[in-house]
């Protein structure tokens, strides 16, 4: 078991997928578009809600 020291930093990407069984392909298509349009570094600072045919972005506050 590995324990983390106080100086270890966690980086988290939060994505919220609004999905029901019917529009799965639409949500996957928008998720693909989101990750193509934004770099990984940018996504680390965003909260993204992905729905069929659109996604919404909120910037996370720095702590």
C-alpha positions in Angstrom: 0.0 0.0 0.0 1.3 3.4 -0.9 0.7 6.5 1.2 0.7 10.0 -0.2 2.7 12.8 1.4 1.2 16.2 2.2 3.0 17.8 -0.8 1.3 15.4 -3.3 -1.1 17.3 -5.6 -4.2 15.8 -7.1 -5.5 17.0 -10.5 -9.1 16.1 -11.4 -11.2 16.4 -14.5 -14.9 16.4 -13.9 -17.3 15.5 -16.7 -21.0 15.1 -16.3 -22.6 13.0 -19.0 -26.4 13.5 -19.2 -27.4 10.3 -20.9 -30.3 7.9 -21.2 -30.1 4.7 -23.3 -31.6 6.2 -26.4 -29.2 9.1 -27.1 -25.9 7.4 -26.3 -24.4 8.0 -29.7 -25.2 11.7 -29.6 -23.6 12.1 -26.2 -20.5 10.1 -27.4 -20.3 12.3 -30.5 -20.4 15.5 -28.4 -17.8 14.1 -25.9 -15.5 13.3 -28.8 -16.0 16.9 -30.1 -15.2 18.3 -26.7 -11.9 16.4 -26.3 -10.9 17.4 -29.8 -11.5 21.1 -29.3 -9.9 21.4 -25.8 -6.4 20.4 -24.7 -6.0 18.1 -21.7 -4.5 21.0 -19.7 -7.6 23.1 -20.4 -10.0 20.3 -19.5 -8.4 20.0 -16.1 -9.8 23.5 -15.2 -13.3 22.9 -16.5 -16.6 21.3 -15.4 -18.2 20.0 -18.6 -21.8 18.8 -19.0 -22.2 16.8 -22.2 -25.7 16.2 -23.7 -26.8 15.1 -27.1 -26.0 17.8 -29.7 -24.3 20.1 -27.2 -21.9 20.6 -24.3 -21.7 23.3 -21.7 -18.6 24.4 -19.9 -18.0 26.0 -16.5 -14.6 27.2 -15.3 -13.6 25.8 -11.9 -12.3 28.3 -9.4 -8.7 28.1 -8.4 -8.2 27.2 -4.7 
